[in-house]
Amino acid sequence: MKENDFSEQLKIKMDKYVHLVYRLSRNFPKEEIYGVTSQIRRSSLSIILNYIEGFARHKKLVKLNFWEISYGSLKELKYLLHFCLTENYLNKKEYQEAINLAEEIGAMLWKSIQPLKIK
């Protein structure tokens, strides 16, 4: 798969993930609107927005920085999903759907990051 094809597939998965998180978080308790709901949505957007911004950069270290932020936001969101499961904001099926997609994105993002690291 060509680099641009790979990148497009990754962006498509990230976009799907953001929409999934927004859909799932619509059912969170109203008292969480400024808490978990806000944080989980910001984290999901951070994944794709930092990836896109990094993709637009030409310097390897700048690109790496944005993509590592994207990866960090993905890890943050995975914890938030677990938190939401334990608080019963999500059921197991919803949680598993989100985690499965997160794992795919994480593997693809990690594969993108590794060649940029200075050895």
N, C-alpha and C positions, 0 to 999 in steps of 0.2 A: 504494500500500500504506500503510495506517495505521501510525502510529508503533509502537503496541503489537504489531501483526502483524509488522512489521519486526524489532522487538526479540525477539519469540518465535522467529522464523526464525533470527536470529543465535544465540540461546541454544541452539536445537536443533543448529545446526552446531557450536557450541563443545562441546556435550555429546558429539556424535559424534566430534569430534576428540580429546577426552580419552580416550574409550574406545579409539579407534584407537591412540593413543600407548601406552596401557597394554598393549594387545594386542601391539603390535610390540616393546615393551621386555621382554616376558616371555622373549624368546629371546636377550637380550643376555648376554654372558659373566658368569658368577657373580661374578668378581672386580670387576665394575663395579656391584654392588648398591648400594654406598655412594658411587659416583662418578656416572657418566653416567646410569645407570638412575634413581637418585634425583633427579638434577637435571632430567632430561627430564620426569619425572612431575610434579615440583613446578611446573615451568614451564607444563605443560599445564593443571594445575589453577588456577594463578594467572590464566590468561587468563579463564576463565569466572567464577571466584570474585570477581575484581576488577570484572568487568563487572556481575555481579549486585549486588555491594555498591554500586557507583556508581549503578546503576539505582534503587536504593532511596533514594538521597539526593535532597534537594530543592534544595539550593544548587548552582547551575551549576558553580562553580569546584571544589566538592568532587567532584561527578559527573565533571567533566573530569579531575581528578587520578586517580581510580580507573580511568577508561577509558584514560588514557594509560599507566598502569601495566600494564593488560591488554594494550595494544598493544605495549609494550616486552617483555613476556613472550612475546608471539607472535614478535617478531623474535628474541629469545633462542632460542626453540625451533626456529626455522627454521635458525639456525646449528648447534644441537645435532644436528638431523636430518642436515645436511650432514656434520658431523663423524662421525656414526654410519655414514653411507654410505661415507666414505673409510676408515673403520676396518673396513668389511665387517660391521658389526652389522646393517645393513639392505641389502636388495638394491635395485636401481634401481626396480623396480615398487612396492615398499613406500614407498620414498622419494618417488616421484612422486605416489602416492596422498596421502600426508601433506602434501606441498608444495602440491598442487592445492587441498586443503581449507583449508590455511593462507592461501593467496592469496584465496580467497573470503571467509574470515573477516576478513582484513586489510582488504579493500575495504569490507566492510560496517561494520566497526568504525571505519575512517577516516571513512566517511560519517556515522556517529553523532557523532564527535568534532568535526568541523568547525563545526557550528552553535553549539557551546558556547564556542568561542574568542572572546576579547574582541578587538574590532576597533578 
